């Protein structure tokens, strides 16, 4: 698992209500408005607002949900690397 994903824990998401990150042209975004759900998105090259390849999914803000989120991110990152 990529080191940027492996550090994610439920507590980590208290950093910000809207968090963006990237690994080169692979970009990701986390948004939460409550303490129950993390809305995740992955996309490439451009900012979230104009990207044409945004893939989104919601995850519960629990230990299990964050593990699912980390695996989901890794799957999309692996697919991104395969396209390069």
Phi and psi restraints in degrees (range 20) as a CNS / XPLOR table:
assign (resid 1 and name C) (resid 2 and name N)
       (resid 2 and name CA) (resid 2 and name C) 1.0 -60.8 20.0 2
assign (resid 2 and name N) (resid 2 and name CA)
       (resid 2 and name C) (resid 3 and name N) 1.0 139.5 20.0 2
assign (resid 2 and name C) (resid 3 and name N)
       (resid 3 and name CA) (resid 3 and name C) 1.0 -56.6 20.0 2
assign (resid 3 and name N) (resid 3 and name CA)
       (resid 3 and name C) (resid 4 and name N) 1.0 -32.5 20.0 2
assign (resid 3 and name C) (resid 4 and name N)
       (resid 4 and name CA) (resid 4 and name C) 1.0 -66.7 20.0 2
assign (resid 4 and name N) (resid 4 and name CA)
       (resid 4 and name C) (resid 5 and name N) 1.0 -29.3 20.0 2
assign (resid 4 and name C) (resid 5 and name N)
       (resid 5 and name CA) (resid 5 and name C) 1.0 -85.7 20.0 2
assign (resid 5 and name N) (resid 5 and name CA)
       (resid 5 and name C) (resid 6 and name N) 1.0 -35.1 20.0 2
assign (resid 5 and name C) (resid 6 and name N)
       (resid 6 and name CA) (resid 6 and name C) 1.0 -66.1 20.0 2
assign (resid 6 and name N) (resid 6 and name CA)
       (resid 6 and name C) (resid 7 and name N) 1.0 -22.5 20.0 2
assign (resid 6 and name C) (resid 7 and name N)
       (resid 7 and name CA) (resid 7 and name C) 1.0 -80.1 20.0 2
assign (resid 7 and name N) (resid 7 and name CA)
       (resid 7 and name C) (resid 8 and name N) 1.0 -7.9 20.0 2
assign (resid 7 and name C) (resid 8 and name N)
       (resid 8 and name CA) (resid 8 and name C) 1.0 -72.0 20.0 2
assign (resid 8 and name N) (resid 8 and name CA)
       (resid 8 and name C) (resid 9 and name N) 1.0 131.3 20.0 2
assign (resid 8 and name C) (resid 9 and name N)
       (resid 9 and name CA) (resid 9 and name C) 1.0 -138.6 20.0 2
assign (resid 9 and name N) (resid 9 and name CA)
       (resid 9 and name C) (resid 10 and name N) 1.0 164.1 20.0 2
assign (resid 9 and name C) (resid 10 and name N)
       (resid 10 and name CA) (resid 10 and name C) 1.0 -54.0 20.0 2
assign (resid 10 and name N) (resid 10 and name CA)
       (resid 10 and name C) (resid 11 and name N) 1.0 -39.2 20.0 2
assign (resid 10 and name C) (resid 11 and name N)
       (resid 11 and name CA) (resid 11 and name C) 1.0 -66.5 20.0 2
assign (resid 11 and name N) (resid 11 and name CA)
       (resid 11 and name C) (resid 12 and name N) 1.0 -33.7 20.0 2
assign (resid 11 and name C) (resid 12 and name N)
       (resid 12 and name CA) (resid 12 and name C) 1.0 -56.0 20.0 2
assign (resid 12 and name N) (resid 12 and name CA)
       (resid 12 and name C) (resid 13 and name N) 1.0 -34.0 20.0 2
assign (resid 12 and name C) (resid 13 and name N)
       (resid 13 and name CA) (resid 13 and name C) 1.0 -73.2 20.0 2
assign (resid 13 and name N) (resid 13 and name CA)
       (resid 13 and name C) (resid 14 and name N) 1.0 -3.0 20.0 2
assign (resid 13 and name C) (resid 14 and name N)
       (resid 14 and name CA) (resid 14 and name C) 1.0 -77.7 20.0 2
assign (resid 14 and name N) (resid 14 and name CA)
       (resid 14 and name C) (resid 15 and name N) 1.0 -4.6 20.0 2
assign (resid 14 and name C) (resid 15 and name N)
       (resid 15 and name CA) (resid 15 and name C) 1.0 -59.3 20.0 2
assign (resid 15 and name N) (resid 15 and name CA)
       (resid 15 and name C) (resid 16 and name N) 1.0 -42.2 20.0 2
assign (resid 15 and name C) (resid 16 and name N)
       (resid 16 and name CA) (resid 16 and name C) 1.0 -161.7 20.0 2
assign (resid 16 and name N) (resid 16 and name CA)
       (resid 16 and name C) (resid 17 and name N) 1.0 155.6 20.0 2
assign (resid 16 and name C) (resid 17 and name N)
       (resid 17 and name CA) (resid 17 and name C) 1.0 -78.1 20.0 2
assign (resid 17 and name N) (resid 17 and name CA)
       (resid 17 and name C) (resid 18 and name N) 1.0 -25.9 20.0 2
assign (resid 17 and name C) (resid 18 and name N)
       (resid 18 and name CA) (resid 18 and name C) 1.0 -134.1 20.0 2
assign (resid 18 and name N) (resid 18 and name CA)
       (resid 18 and name C) (resid 19 and name N) 1.0 115.4 20.0 2
assign (resid 18 and name C) (resid 19 and name N)
       (resid 19 and name CA) (resid 19 and name C) 1.0 -127.4 20.0 2
assign (resid 19 and name N) (resid 19 and name CA)
       (resid 19 and name C) (resid 20 and name N) 1.0 132.4 20.0 2
assign (resid 19 and name C) (resid 20 and name N)
       (resid 20 and name CA) (resid 20 and name C) 1.0 -121.4 20.0 2
assign (resid 20 and name N) (resid 20 and name CA)
       (resid 20 and name C) (resid 21 and name N) 1.0 149.5 20.0 2
assign (resid 20 and name C) (resid 21 and name N)
       (resid 21 and name CA) (resid 21 and name C) 1.0 -151.0 20.0 2
assign (resid 21 and name N) (resid 21 and name CA)
       (resid 21 and name C) (resid 22 and name N) 1.0 171.8 20.0 2
assign (resid 21 and name C) (resid 22 and name N)
       (resid 22 and name CA) (resid 22 and name C) 1.0 -156.1 20.0 2
assign (resid 22 and name N) (resid 22 and name CA)
       (resid 22 and name C) (resid 23 and name N) 1.0 156.9 20.0 2
assign (resid 22 and name C) (resid 23 and name N)
       (resid 23 and name CA) (resid 23 and name C) 1.0 -128.2 20.0 2
assign (resid 23 and name N) (resid 23 and name CA)
       (resid 23 and name C) (resid 24 and name N) 1.0 95.6 20.0 2
assign (resid 23 and name C) (resid 24 and name N)
       (resid 24 and name CA) (resid 24 and name C) 1.0 63.0 20.0 2
assign (resid 24 and name N) (resid 24 and name CA)
       (resid 24 and name C) (resid 25 and name N) 1.0 -127.4 20.0 2
assign (resid 24 and name C) (resid 25 and name N)
       (resid 25 and name CA) (resid 25 and name C) 1.0 -86.1 20.0 2
assign (resid 25 and name N) (resid 25 and name CA)
       (resid 25 and name C) (resid 26 and name N) 1.0 -3.8 20.0 2
assign (resid 25 and name C) (resid 26 and name N)
       (resid 26 and name CA) (resid 26 and name C) 1.0 -85.0 20.0 2
assign (resid 26 and name N) (resid 26 and name CA)
       (resid 26 and name C) (resid 27 and name N) 1.0 119.9 20.0 2
assign (resid 26 and name C) (resid 27 and name N)
       (resid 27 and name CA) (resid 27 and name C) 1.0 -120.2 20.0 2
assign (resid 27 and name N) (resid 27 and name CA)
       (resid 27 and name C) (resid 28 and name N) 1.0 151.7 20.0 2
assign (resid 27 and name C) (resid 28 and name N)
       (resid 28 and name CA) (resid 28 and name C) 1.0 -143.6 20.0 2
assign (resid 28 and name N) (resid 28 and name CA)
       (resid 28 and name C) (resid 29 and name N) 1.0 158.5 20.0 2
assign (resid 28 and name C) (resid 29 and name N)
       (resid 29 and name CA) (resid 29 and name C) 1.0 -145.3 20.0 2
assign (resid 29 and name N) (resid 29 and name CA)
       (resid 29 and name C) (resid 30 and name N) 1.0 137.2 20.0 2
assign (resid 29 and name C) (resid 30 and name N)
       (resid 30 and name CA) (resid 30 and name C) 1.0 -122.5 20.0 2
assign (resid 30 and name N) (resid 30 and name CA)
       (resid 30 and name C) (resid 31 and name N) 1.0 135.2 20.0 2
assign (resid 30 and name C) (resid 31 and name N)
       (resid 31 and name CA) (resid 31 and name C) 1.0 -136.6 20.0 2
assign (resid 31 and name N) (resid 31 and name CA)
       (resid 31 and name C) (resid 32 and name N) 1.0 136.3 20.0 2
assign (resid 31 and name C) (resid 32 and name N)
       (resid 32 and name CA) (resid 32 and name C) 1.0 -144.7 20.0 2
assign (resid 32 and name N) (resid 32 and name CA)
       (resid 32 and name C) (resid 33 and name N) 1.0 139.6 20.0 2
assign (resid 32 and name C) (resid 33 and name N)
       (resid 33 and name CA) (resid 33 and name C) 1.0 -113.9 20.0 2
assign (resid 33 and name N) (resid 33 and name CA)
       (resid 33 and name C) (resid 34 and name N) 1.0 -7.2 20.0 2
assign (resid 33 and name C) (resid 34 and name N)
       (resid 34 and name CA) (resid 34 and name C) 1.0 -143.6 20.0 2
assign (resid 34 and name N) (resid 34 and name CA)
       (resid 34 and name C) (resid 35 and name N) 1.0 -177.1 20.0 2
assign (resid 34 and name C) (resid 35 and name N)
       (resid 35 and name CA) (resid 35 and name C) 1.0 -99.6 20.0 2
assign (resid 35 and name N) (resid 35 and name CA)
       (resid 35 and name C) (resid 36 and name N) 1.0 26.8 20.0 2
assign (resid 35 and name C) (resid 36 and name N)
       (resid 36 and name CA) (resid 36 and name C) 1.0 -118.7 20.0 2
assign (resid 36 and name N) (resid 36 and name CA)
       (resid 36 and name C) (resid 37 and name N) 1.0 -31.0 20.0 2
assign (resid 36 and name C) (resid 37 and name N)
       (resid 37 and name CA) (resid 37 and name C) 1.0 -133.5 20.0 2
assign (resid 37 and name N) (resid 37 and name CA)
       (resid 37 and name C) (resid 38 and name N) 1.0 137.7 20.0 2
assign (resid 37 and name C) (resid 38 and name N)
       (resid 38 and name CA) (resid 38 and name C) 1.0 -110.7 20.0 2
assign (resid 38 and name N) (resid 38 and name CA)
       (resid 38 and name C) (resid 39 and name N) 1.0 121.2 20.0 2
assign (resid 38 and name C) (resid 39 and name N)
       (resid 39 and name CA) (resid 39 and name C) 1.0 -94.3 20.0 2
assign (resid 39 and name N) (resid 39 and name CA)
       (resid 39 and name C) (resid 40 and name N) 1.0 117.6 20.0 2
assign (resid 39 and name C) (resid 40 and name N)
       (resid 40 and name CA) (resid 40 and name C) 1.0 -111.5 20.0 2
assign (resid 40 and name N) (resid 40 and name CA)
       (resid 40 and name C) (resid 41 and name N) 1.0 147.8 20.0 2
assign (resid 40 and name C) (resid 41 and name N)
       (resid 41 and name CA) (resid 41 and name C) 1.0 -141.9 20.0 2
assign (resid 41 and name N) (resid 41 and name CA)
       (resid 41 and name C) (resid 42 and name N) 1.0 145.1 20.0 2
assign (resid 41 and name C) (resid 42 and name N)
       (resid 42 and name CA) (resid 42 and name C) 1.0 -126.1 20.0 2
assign (resid 42 and name N) (resid 42 and name CA)
       (resid 42 and name C) (resid 43 and name N) 1.0 149.2 20.0 2
assign (resid 42 and name C) (resid 43 and name N)
       (resid 43 and name CA) (resid 43 and name C) 1.0 -166.7 20.0 2
assign (resid 43 and name N) (resid 43 and name CA)
       (resid 43 and name C) (resid 44 and name N) 1.0 176.2 20.0 2
assign (resid 43 and name C) (resid 44 and name N)
       (resid 44 and name CA) (resid 44 and name C) 1.0 -131.9 20.0 2
assign (resid 44 and name N) (resid 44 and name CA)
       (resid 44 and name C) (resid 45 and name N) 1.0 157.6 20.0 2
assign (resid 44 and name C) (resid 45 and name N)
       (resid 45 and name CA) (resid 45 and name C) 1.0 64.5 20.0 2
assign (resid 45 and name N) (resid 45 and name CA)
       (resid 45 and name C) (resid 46 and name N) 1.0 -60.4 20.0 2
assign (resid 45 and name C) (resid 46 and name N)
       (resid 46 and name CA) (resid 46 and name C) 1.0 -99.4 20.0 2
assign (resid 46 and name N) (resid 46 and name CA)
       (resid 46 and name C) (resid 47 and name N) 1.0 177.7 20.0 2
assign (resid 46 and name C) (resid 47 and name N)
       (resid 47 and name CA) (resid 47 and name C) 1.0 -71.8 20.0 2
assign (resid 47 and name N) (resid 47 and name CA)
       (resid 47 and name C) (resid 48 and name N) 1.0 160.1 20.0 2
assign (resid 47 and name C) (resid 48 and name N)
       (resid 48 and name CA) (resid 48 and name C) 1.0 -52.3 20.0 2
assign (resid 48 and name N) (resid 48 and name CA)
       (resid 48 and name C) (resid 49 and name N) 1.0 -42.4 20.0 2
assign (resid 48 and name C) (resid 49 and name N)
       (resid 49 and name CA) (resid 49 and name C) 1.0 -65.6 20.0 2
assign (resid 49 and name N) (resid 49 and name CA)
       (resid 49 and name C) (resid 50 and name N) 1.0 -27.1 20.0 2
assign (resid 49 and name C) (resid 50 and name N)
       (resid 50 and name CA) (resid 50 and name C) 1.0 -116.7 20.0 2
assign (resid 50 and name N) (resid 50 and name CA)
       (resid 50 and name C) (resid 51 and name N) 1.0 -3.9 20.0 2
assign (resid 50 and name C) (resid 51 and name N)
       (resid 51 and name CA) (resid 51 and name C) 1.0 -63.7 20.0 2
assign (resid 51 and name N) (resid 51 and name CA)
       (resid 51 and name C) (resid 52 and name N) 1.0 142.6 20.0 2
assign (resid 51 and name C) (resid 52 and name N)
       (resid 52 and name CA) (resid 52 and name C) 1.0 -101.8 20.0 2
assign (resid 52 and name N) (resid 52 and name CA)
       (resid 52 and name C) (resid 53 and name N) 1.0 -1.2 20.0 2
assign (resid 52 and name C) (resid 53 and name N)
       (resid 53 and name CA) (resid 53 and name C) 1.0 -120.4 20.0 2
assign (resid 53 and name N) (resid 53 and name CA)
       (resid 53 and name C) (resid 54 and name N) 1.0 30.8 20.0 2
assign (resid 53 and name C) (resid 54 and name N)
       (resid 54 and name CA) (resid 54 and name C) 1.0 -68.2 20.0 2
assign (resid 54 and name N) (resid 54 and name CA)
       (resid 54 and name C) (resid 55 and name N) 1.0 131.0 20.0 2
assign (resid 54 and name C) (resid 55 and name N)
       (resid 55 and name CA) (resid 55 and name C) 1.0 -121.3 20.0 2
assign (resid 55 and name N) (resid 55 and name CA)
       (resid 55 and name C) (resid 56 and name N) 1.0 129.3 20.0 2
assign (resid 55 and name C) (resid 56 and name N)
       (resid 56 and name CA) (resid 56 and name C) 1.0 -126.9 20.0 2
assign (resid 56 and name N) (resid 56 and name CA)
       (resid 56 and name C) (resid 57 and name N) 1.0 151.8 20.0 2
assign (resid 56 and name C) (resid 57 and name N)
       (resid 57 and name CA) (resid 57 and name C) 1.0 -159.4 20.0 2
assign (resid 57 and name N) (resid 57 and name CA)
       (resid 57 and name C) (resid 58 and name N) 1.0 147.6 20.0 2
assign (resid 57 and name C) (resid 58 and name N)
       (resid 58 and name CA) (resid 58 and name C) 1.0 -99.8 20.0 2
assign (resid 58 and name N) (resid 58 and name CA)
       (resid 58 and name C) (resid 59 and name N) 1.0 144.9 20.0 2
assign (resid 58 and name C) (resid 59 and name N)
       (resid 59 and name CA) (resid 59 and name C) 1.0 -133.5 20.0 2
assign (resid 59 and name N) (resid 59 and name CA)
       (resid 59 and name C) (resid 60 and name N) 1.0 144.8 20.0 2
assign (resid 59 and name C) (resid 60 and name N)
       (resid 60 and name CA) (resid 60 and name C) 1.0 -67.5 20.0 2
assign (resid 60 and name N) (resid 60 and name CA)
       (resid 60 and name C) (resid 61 and name N) 1.0 144.1 20.0 2
assign (resid 60 and name C) (resid 61 and name N)
       (resid 61 and name CA) (resid 61 and name C) 1.0 -85.5 20.0 2
assign (resid 61 and name N) (resid 61 and name CA)
       (resid 61 and name C) (resid 62 and name N) 1.0 68.9 20.0 2
assign (resid 61 and name C) (resid 62 and name N)
       (resid 62 and name CA) (resid 62 and name C) 1.0 -136.2 20.0 2
assign (resid 62 and name N) (resid 62 and name CA)
       (resid 62 and name C) (resid 63 and name N) 1.0 172.3 20.0 2
assign (resid 62 and name C) (resid 63 and name N)
       (resid 63 and name CA) (resid 63 and name C) 1.0 -56.7 20.0 2
assign (resid 63 and name N) (resid 63 and name CA)
       (resid 63 and name C) (resid 64 and name N) 1.0 -47.1 20.0 2
assign (resid 63 and name C) (resid 64 and name N)
       (resid 64 and name CA) (resid 64 and name C) 1.0 -65.8 20.0 2
assign (resid 64 and name N) (resid 64 and name CA)
       (resid 64 and name C) (resid 65 and name N) 1.0 -41.7 20.0 2
assign (resid 64 and name C) (resid 65 and name N)
       (resid 65 and name CA) (resid 65 and name C) 1.0 -63.5 20.0 2
assign (resid 65 and name N) (resid 65 and name CA)
       (resid 65 and name C) (resid 66 and name N) 1.0 -40.3 20.0 2
assign (resid 65 and name C) (resid 66 and name N)
       (resid 66 and name CA) (resid 66 and name C) 1.0 -67.9 20.0 2
assign (resid 66 and name N) (resid 66 and name CA)
       (resid 66 and name C) (resid 67 and name N) 1.0 -36.2 20.0 2
assign (resid 66 and name C) (resid 67 and name N)
       (resid 67 and name CA) (resid 67 and name C) 1.0 -63.2 20.0 2
assign (resid 67 and name N) (resid 67 and name CA)
       (resid 67 and name C) (resid 68 and name N) 1.0 -41.1 20.0 2
assign (resid 67 and name C) (resid 68 and name N)
       (resid 68 and name CA) (resid 68 and name C) 1.0 -62.3 20.0 2
assign (resid 68 and name N) (resid 68 and name CA)
       (resid 68 and name C) (resid 69 and name N) 1.0 -43.2 20.0 2
assign (resid 68 and name C) (resid 69 and name N)
       (resid 69 and name CA) (resid 69 and name C) 1.0 -60.3 20.0 2
assign (resid 69 and name N) (resid 69 and name CA)
       (resid 69 and name C) (resid 70 and name N) 1.0 -45.8 20.0 2
assign (resid 69 and name C) (resid 70 and name N)
       (resid 70 and name CA) (resid 70 and name C) 1.0 -60.9 20.0 2
assign (resid 70 and name N) (resid 70 and name CA)
       (resid 70 and name C) (resid 71 and name N) 1.0 -43.2 20.0 2
assign (resid 70 and name C) (resid 71 and name N)
       (resid 71 and name CA) (resid 71 and name C) 1.0 -65.5 20.0 2
assign (resid 71 and name N) (resid 71 and name CA)
       (resid 71 and name C) (resid 72 and name N) 1.0 -39.7 20.0 2
assign (resid 71 and name C) (resid 72 and name N)
       (resid 72 and name CA) (resid 72 and name C) 1.0 -62.0 20.0 2
assign (resid 72 and name N) (resid 72 and name CA)
       (resid 72 and name C) (resid 73 and name N) 1.0 -45.3 20.0 2
assign (resid 72 and name C) (resid 73 and name N)
       (resid 73 and name CA) (resid 73 and name C) 1.0 -60.4 20.0 2
assign (resid 73 and name N) (resid 73 and name CA)
       (resid 73 and name C) (resid 74 and name N) 1.0 -45.6 20.0 2
assign (resid 73 and name C) (resid 74 and name N)
       (resid 74 and name CA) (resid 74 and name C) 1.0 -62.5 20.0 2
assign (resid 74 and name N) (resid 74 and name CA)
       (resid 74 and name C) (resid 75 and name N) 1.0 -41.2 20.0 2
assign (resid 74 and name C) (resid 75 and name N)
       (resid 75 and name CA) (resid 75 and name C) 1.0 -59.6 20.0 2
assign (resid 75 and name N) (resid 75 and name CA)
       (resid 75 and name C) (resid 76 and name N) 1.0 -44.7 20.0 2
assign (resid 75 and name C) (resid 76 and name N)
       (resid 76 and name CA) (resid 76 and name C) 1.0 -70.1 20.0 2
assign (resid 76 and name N) (resid 76 and name CA)
       (resid 76 and name C) (resid 77 and name N) 1.0 -35.4 20.0 2
assign (resid 76 and name C) (resid 77 and name N)
       (resid 77 and name CA) (resid 77 and name C) 1.0 -66.2 20.0 2
assign (resid 77 and name N) (resid 77 and name CA)
       (resid 77 and name C) (resid 78 and name N) 1.0 -43.4 20.0 2
assign (resid 77 and name C) (resid 78 and name N)
       (resid 78 and name CA) (resid 78 and name C) 1.0 -60.1 20.0 2
assign (resid 78 and name N) (resid 78 and name CA)
       (resid 78 and name C) (resid 79 and name N) 1.0 -42.0 20.0 2
assign (resid 78 and name C) (resid 79 and name N)
       (resid 79 and name CA) (resid 79 and name C) 1.0 -63.6 20.0 2
assign (resid 79 and name N) (resid 79 and name CA)
       (resid 79 and name C) (resid 80 and name N) 1.0 -40.1 20.0 2
assign (resid 79 and name C) (resid 80 and name N)
       (resid 80 and name CA) (resid 80 and name C) 1.0 -59.8 20.0 2
assign (resid 80 and name N) (resid 80 and name CA)
       (resid 80 and name C) (resid 81 and name N) 1.0 -44.9 20.0 2
assign (resid 80 and name C) (resid 81 and name N)
       (resid 81 and name CA) (resid 81 and name C) 1.0 -64.4 20.0 2
assign (resid 81 and name N) (resid 81 and name CA)
       (resid 81 and name C) (resid 82 and name N) 1.0 -34.7 20.0 2
assign (resid 81 and name C) (resid 82 and name N)
       (resid 82 and name CA) (resid 82 and name C) 1.0 -65.8 20.0 2
assign (resid 82 and name N) (resid 82 and name CA)
       (resid 82 and name C) (resid 83 and name N) 1.0 -29.5 20.0 2
assign (resid 82 and name C) (resid 83 and name N)
       (resid 83 and name CA) (resid 83 and name C) 1.0 -78.7 20.0 2
assign (resid 83 and name N) (resid 83 and name CA)
       (resid 83 and name C) (resid 84 and name N) 1.0 -18.3 20.0 2
